[in-house]
Amino acid sequence: MTTQGPRPAIDSTRPHPARVYDYLLGGKDHYLVDEEVARRMPQEAQAAARQNRAFMRRAMAFVAGYGVDQFLDIGTGIPTEPNLHQVVQGIAPASRVVYVDNDPIVLRHAEALLVSTEQGATDYIEADVRKPQVILGRARELLDFARPVCVSLVALMHFIRDEEDPYGIVRGFVDALPSGSWLVLTHGTFDFVPVHALDPGHEPRRMAPYTDHITATARSRDAVLRFFDGLELVEPGLVAAVQWRNDDAAPPQPSGMFAGVARVP
């Protein structure tokens, strides 16, 4: 298992998306450099982080309710309970979950991700989303890709630049999935921000030019919709994360994330 052996050193001099996200969620597993980046982000960023996390829990419960019991969560981040496996194993105790991230600090917290039910199983892979075949190869050690698998790419793909082929990366995962599998994806956007609040620029815009070490690209609804090409989006389709099957949401609410859940036909 990846958590065995020497643990890699953590660079506390450079911010990392997983630790910035932890700060935005009110966590404690970050450094001053991460906090400084988060404080320079728009006020909506903290709300978006919490909305995104809440969406993940609703979406996973929805997919588990369809009988899916295998999950590949890429871009896991620092554990914040309830974690994905706790959500799905609460519905289907035999569920198997593979977590993936490339931040050493997430690896150090992986033990919290590996406390499974007796019937189910969890594992952690240290790998980069830009290498789908590496991730898939290792995920097959726990997951059976002859049966439906849910791939989760939550708040991750906006960190992949256009020149890194974000659509090809997602397609690499989707093409490996059998019929009846699912894709759960959220993505940062400026579509919900008033035009007058934006700096002049062209699409795509950088979401967070607050540091040389973290850049993210806000994409429009049409651009995010491309990630779901060939898939069957479930109702209500691609919408603000806070609005996706959320009975408690009272519109309008500010949002910086699109969210969608789609089935592989």
C-alpha positions as CSV (number, residue, x, y, z in Angstrom):
1,M,0.0,0.0,0.0
2,T,1.2,3.5,-0.8
3,T,1.4,4.6,2.8
4,Q,4.2,2.1,3.6
5,G,7.8,3.1,3.5
6,P,9.5,6.4,3.9
7,R,7.2,9.4,3.8
8,P,8.1,12.2,1.4
9,A,9.1,15.6,2.7
10,I,6.5,18.4,2.7
11,D,7.5,21.7,1.2
12,S,6.0,24.3,3.5
13,T,7.4,27.2,1.6
14,R,5.1,26.8,-1.4
15,P,1.3,26.8,-1.3
16,H,-0.6,23.7,-2.5
17,P,-4.2,23.5,-3.7
18,A,-5.1,20.7,-1.2
19,R,-3.9,22.8,1.8
20,V,-5.5,26.0,0.5
21,Y,-8.7,24.1,0.2
22,D,-8.3,22.8,3.7
23,Y,-8.0,26.4,5.0
24,L,-11.1,27.4,3.1
25,L,-13.0,24.5,4.7
26,G,-11.9,25.6,8.1
27,G,-9.4,22.8,8.6
28,K,-6.1,22.9,10.4
29,D,-3.7,21.0,8.1
30,H,-2.1,23.9,6.2
31,Y,0.7,26.4,6.5
32,L,0.9,30.2,6.6
33,V,1.8,30.3,2.9
34,D,-1.4,28.5,2.1
35,E,-3.4,30.8,4.4
36,E,-1.9,33.8,2.7
37,V,-3.0,32.6,-0.7
38,A,-6.5,31.8,0.5
39,R,-6.9,35.2,2.1
40,R,-6.2,36.9,-1.3
41,M,-8.9,34.9,-3.0
42,P,-12.4,36.3,-3.5
43,Q,-14.8,36.1,-0.5
44,E,-16.9,33.7,-2.6
45,A,-14.0,31.1,-2.5
46,Q,-14.8,29.9,1.0
47,A,-18.5,29.5,0.2
48,A,-17.6,27.7,-3.0
49,A,-15.3,25.3,-1.1
50,R,-18.1,24.4,1.3
51,Q,-20.7,24.1,-1.4
52,N,-18.4,21.9,-3.4
53,R,-17.8,19.6,-0.4
54,A,-21.5,19.3,0.3
55,F,-22.2,18.5,-3.4
56,M,-19.7,15.7,-3.2
57,R,-21.6,14.1,-0.4
58,R,-25.0,14.4,-2.1
59,A,-23.6,13.2,-5.4
60,M,-21.9,10.1,-3.9
61,A,-25.0,9.2,-2.0
62,F,-27.0,9.5,-5.2
63,V,-24.6,7.2,-7.1
64,A,-24.4,4.7,-4.3
65,G,-28.2,4.7,-4.3
66,Y,-28.0,3.3,-7.8
67,G,-26.2,0.2,-6.6
68,V,-22.6,1.3,-7.5
69,D,-20.1,0.1,-5.0
70,Q,-16.8,1.0,-6.6
71,F,-15.3,4.5,-6.5
72,L,-12.2,6.2,-7.8
73,D,-11.7,9.6,-6.2
74,I,-9.0,11.6,-7.9
75,G,-7.8,14.8,-6.2
76,T,-8.9,13.6,-2.8
77,G,-7.4,16.4,-0.8
78,I,-6.9,16.5,3.0
79,P,-9.5,14.3,4.7
80,T,-12.6,16.2,6.0
81,E,-15.2,14.0,7.6
82,P,-17.5,12.6,6.4
83,N,-15.1,11.4,3.7
84,L,-16.3,9.8,0.5
85,H,-15.9,6.2,1.8
86,Q,-17.9,7.1,4.9
87,V,-20.8,8.4,2.7
88,V,-21.0,5.5,0.3
89,Q,-20.3,2.7,2.9
90,G,-23.1,4.1,5.0
91,I,-25.3,3.2,2.0
92,A,-23.5,0.1,0.7
93,P,-21.1,-1.2,3.3
94,A,-19.2,-3.4,0.9
95,S,-18.2,-0.4,-1.3
96,R,-14.5,-0.2,-2.4
97,V,-12.9,3.2,-2.7
98,V,-9.5,4.2,-4.1
99,Y,-8.3,7.7,-3.3
100,V,-5.7,9.5,-5.4
101,D,-3.7,12.6,-4.8
102,N,-0.2,13.9,-5.4
103,D,0.4,16.0,-2.3
104,P,2.7,14.5,0.4
105,I,0.6,16.0,3.1
106,V,-2.4,14.1,1.9
107,L,-0.4,11.0,2.0
108,R,0.4,11.6,5.6
109,H,-3.3,11.8,6.4
110,A,-4.1,8.7,4.3
111,E,-4.7,6.6,7.4
112,A,-7.9,8.5,7.9
113,L,-9.0,7.5,4.4
114,L,-8.2,3.8,5.0
115,V,-10.6,3.1,7.9
116,S,-13.1,1.0,6.0
117,T,-16.0,-1.1,7.0
118,E,-15.3,-4.8,7.4
119,Q,-17.3,-5.6,4.3
120,G,-15.6,-2.9,2.1
121,A,-12.1,-1.7,1.4
122,T,-10.2,1.5,0.8
123,D,-6.8,2.3,-0.6
124,Y,-4.7,5.3,-1.4
125,I,-2.5,6.0,-4.5
126,E,0.0,8.8,-4.7
127,A,-0.2,9.8,-8.4
128,D,-1.0,12.7,-10.7
129,V,-4.2,13.1,-12.6
130,R,-2.2,13.8,-15.7
131,K,-1.3,10.1,-15.9
132,P,-4.6,8.3,-16.2
133,Q,-3.1,5.0,-17.2
134,V,-0.8,4.9,-14.2
135,I,-3.8,5.6,-11.9
136,L,-6.0,3.1,-13.7
137,G,-3.4,0.4,-13.6
138,R,-3.0,0.7,-9.8
139,A,-6.7,1.2,-9.2
140,R,-7.4,-2.2,-10.8
141,E,-5.6,-3.8,-7.9
142,L,-8.7,-3.1,-5.8
143,L,-11.5,-2.2,-8.3
144,D,-13.1,-4.5,-10.8
145,F,-13.4,-2.5,-14.1
146,A,-15.7,-5.2,-15.5
147,R,-18.4,-3.8,-13.2
148,P,-19.5,-0.1,-12.9
149,V,-17.1,2.3,-11.3
150,C,-17.7,5.9,-10.3
151,V,-14.9,8.3,-11.1
152,S,-14.9,11.5,-9.0
153,L,-13.0,14.6,-10.3
154,V,-14.2,17.2,-7.8
155,A,-12.6,20.7,-7.8
156,L,-9.6,19.4,-9.8
157,M,-9.7,19.9,-13.5
158,H,-9.5,23.7,-13.3
159,F,-5.9,23.2,-12.2
160,I,-5.2,21.5,-15.5
161,R,-4.1,24.0,-18.2
162,D,-5.5,23.8,-21.7
163,E,-2.1,22.8,-23.1
164,E,-2.1,19.8,-20.7
165,D,-5.2,18.5,-22.6
166,P,-7.8,18.4,-19.7
167,Y,-10.4,16.8,-22.0
168,G,-8.1,14.1,-23.1
169,I,-7.3,13.3,-19.4
170,V,-10.9,12.9,-18.5
171,R,-11.6,10.9,-21.6
172,G,-8.7,8.6,-20.6
173,F,-10.6,7.7,-17.4
174,V,-14.1,7.5,-19.0
175,D,-12.9,5.3,-21.8
176,A,-11.8,2.7,-19.2
177,L,-15.3,2.5,-17.6
178,P,-17.9,-0.1,-18.5
179,S,-21.5,0.8,-19.2
180,G,-23.4,1.8,-16.0
181,S,-20.4,3.6,-14.6
182,W,-20.5,7.3,-13.5
183,L,-18.5,10.5,-13.7
184,V,-18.9,13.1,-11.0
185,L,-17.2,16.4,-11.7
186,T,-17.1,20.0,-10.5
187,H,-15.2,22.8,-12.1
188,G,-14.4,26.5,-11.2
189,T,-16.1,29.2,-13.2
190,F,-16.7,32.9,-13.4
191,D,-20.1,32.4,-15.1
192,F,-21.9,33.3,-11.9
193,V,-19.9,36.4,-11.2
194,P,-21.2,39.7,-12.4
195,V,-19.3,40.9,-15.4
196,H,-18.4,44.2,-13.7
197,A,-16.6,42.3,-11.0
198,L,-14.2,40.6,-13.4
199,D,-10.8,42.0,-14.6
200,P,-10.7,42.6,-18.4
201,G,-9.5,39.5,-20.2
202,H,-10.4,36.7,-22.5
203,E,-11.7,33.2,-22.0
204,P,-10.3,31.2,-20.4
205,R,-9.4,33.4,-17.4
206,R,-7.0,32.5,-14.7
207,M,-9.0,32.0,-11.5
208,A,-6.2,32.5,-9.0
209,P,-3.2,34.5,-10.1
210,Y,-2.3,35.0,-6.5
211,T,0.9,32.9,-6.6
212,D,3.4,31.5,-9.2
213,H,2.8,28.1,-7.7
214,I,-0.9,27.7,-8.0
215,T,-2.8,28.6,-11.2
216,A,-6.3,27.7,-12.2
217,T,-8.5,28.3,-15.2
218,A,-12.1,29.3,-14.9
219,R,-14.1,27.7,-17.7
220,S,-17.5,28.6,-19.1
221,R,-20.5,26.3,-18.9
222,D,-20.0,25.2,-22.5
223,A,-16.4,24.4,-21.8
224,V,-17.2,22.4,-18.7
225,L,-20.0,20.6,-20.5
226,R,-17.4,19.2,-22.9
227,F,-16.1,17.0,-20.1
228,F,-19.4,15.1,-20.3
229,D,-19.4,14.5,-24.0
230,G,-20.9,11.1,-24.8
231,L,-22.3,10.7,-21.3
232,E,-25.8,10.9,-19.9
233,L,-26.1,13.8,-17.5
234,V,-28.7,13.3,-14.9
235,E,-31.2,16.0,-13.9
236,P,-30.7,18.8,-13.2
237,G,-27.8,18.7,-15.6
238,L,-24.7,20.9,-15.3
239,V,-25.6,23.5,-12.7
240,A,-24.1,25.5,-9.8
241,A,-22.8,23.1,-7.2
242,V,-25.0,24.5,-4.5
243,Q,-28.1,23.9,-6.6
244,W,-27.4,20.3,-7.6
245,R,-30.2,18.2,-6.0
246,N,-30.1,20.4,-2.9
247,D,-33.5,20.8,-1.3
248,D,-32.0,23.2,1.2
249,A,-30.7,25.7,-1.4
250,A,-32.7,28.9,-1.6
251,P,-31.7,30.6,-4.8
252,P,-30.1,32.9,-5.6
253,Q,-26.8,31.9,-3.9
254,P,-23.3,32.9,-5.0
255,S,-21.3,30.0,-6.6
256,G,-18.0,29.6,-8.2
257,M,-18.5,26.0,-9.3
258,F,-20.3,24.0,-11.9
259,A,-21.3,20.5,-10.9
260,G,-22.6,17.5,-12.9
261,V,-23.2,13.8,-12.5
262,A,-23.3,11.6,-15.6
263,R,-23.8,7.9,-16.4
264,V,-21.7,6.0,-19.0
265,P,-24.2,4.6,-21.5
